[in-house]
Amino acid sequence: MNAAVPMLHAAPAFDVARIREDFPILRLRVYDRPLVYLDNAASSQMPQQVIDRLVRYQTTQHANIHRAVHYLSETATAEYAKARHKLRNFIHAGEDREVIFTSGTTDAINLVMHGYGRKFIGAGDEIILTTLEHHSNIVPWQMLAEEKGARIRVVPIDDSGELLIEEYEKLFTERTRFVGVSHVSNALGSINPVKQMIAFAHERGVPVLVDGAQAAPHMPIDVVDLDCDFYAFSGHKLCGPTGIGILYGKADFLERMQPFKGGGDMILSVTFEKTTYNTIPHKFEAGTPPIAAAIGFGAAVDYLSAIGMDEIAVHEQELLRYATEQIQVLPGVRVIGNARNKAAVLSFVIDGIHPHDVGTLLNQEGVAVRTGHHCAQPVMQRYGIPATSRASFAFYNSLAEVDALVEGIRRVQQVFA
Amino acid sequence: MMADPKTLYQEVILDHNRKPRNYGVLEHPSHQAEGVNPLCGDHIKVTLAVAGETIARIAFHGESCAICKASASMMTAAVKGRTRAEAEVLTQDFLAMATGKSSLDQLSRIGRLAVFAGVRDLPMRVKCAILPWHTLHAAFHSVASVSTEADADPMQAPIGNA
């Protein structure tokens, strides 16, 4: 009977104020106003716990890994392996060796393109992508298609920003060899039905790569339940350092793939006659990896797991609901992307005001949003707009920050009135 | 340390954005070029009717942010009736101002265009302000289109002294 009672600024079950204390950067002031950081889809901020972990590694544990028998090398090697194990648990993968450290999502997708695509995709073969993809899940496949004479087919979206699943299913032919799909759209926030799409592809023997860059920071990920063949995401969007990410791949796929980069660590033995590659995951980690970043990434998923990915998802949904409600009633403001299933990303356009002007003026209010095409030009083309302003939320954002965004938009409109 | 963007969005800029001068496309231009900023989607076309050495008429058209549109509008007003050589000098002056590298001589010539001086503190917006001038330069030099993401990034490379 209390169902209709508004929950506006309800008592926090999720203690945002407490969580914000972990993030030193959130105390910053911009133009003498409190920073309102709403560009989390581009990169998230780092809690003190992760910063401390990086400092501890660098001050007490650093040496090169897999090299020497001395104390520091053994410590660093063990910590690097531990980080891999944490990432594996975070995505519920079956084995540690299915987690490959990469420099980020882009690097992970390029690894699949070179390691799997160049070996198993040939002339006349078809690769299915979607309109919602970030450029990093389009361009590598275009490069492959050009090299091999393969063809790219694109799943369209409806006006709300949802993939047209019937159209997806119709794209499959005898020549379909691969599917690449984002779990969550970076430009619109749409959560794609990847589990259903993977099952459909697998019935036809087609492997699927999921770009999880915008999903892993915001919801629990279970790669075994999804049954994806590859899953990629970045550390820096998940409270970790830049320069690190992972590619999850099913072990049998990774074993059949060719290495992408050659060098140290990825070999078992080298002579000028023959080189024997190392086992996975090392086969794909040539050279000295970003050890500190990997360990920081491990600390970041520890931090998030301690808060709870389910709890994070619930709080972010509340932020999205409140922000959507507040913004869509502003005259002259249009939200782009209204998928039924959405992550906390709010893309919008304001009548008569270019997103770049919106971004510059919001910045003056201390509000950081992204403006532009969000490296997803096909999405912009679909809506016939050059760019949007995008507010993207993280679990450390508060309802008061949504209010600051809304007030900021009002002020932008006043300047242009 | 940080410039207040309010100083950029002055009434004169907002006015030119609202009511751009010389907005449109000339029918039989002697010179024309298109300019794009792929990062934000700014896209403008500049058409000119040059009689002898004098810019008799000039127009611009396109979709862009307020900074780019106001800059284009004020550019057309500033160079109309001037010689091509004067317009080229003003182009150099404007670029120098937008990137914070003006000499005193240049500052003394810039006049009303000084309202754009604030962009020098907003690196992401410099390209918006200078795109019209780049497009004008391209039109004079018969380059069909320019992009702020071309090899010669206007942020780094000065417009050549032809």
Interface residues (C-beta under 8 A of the other chain):
Chain A: V30 Y31 I353 H354 P355 H356 D357 T360 L361 N363 Q364 T371 G372 H373 M380 I385 P386 A387 V415 F416
Chain B: M2 D4 P5 K6 L8 Y9 L14 N17 L39 C40 G41 D42 H43 E63 S64 C65 A66 I67 L122 M124 R125 C128
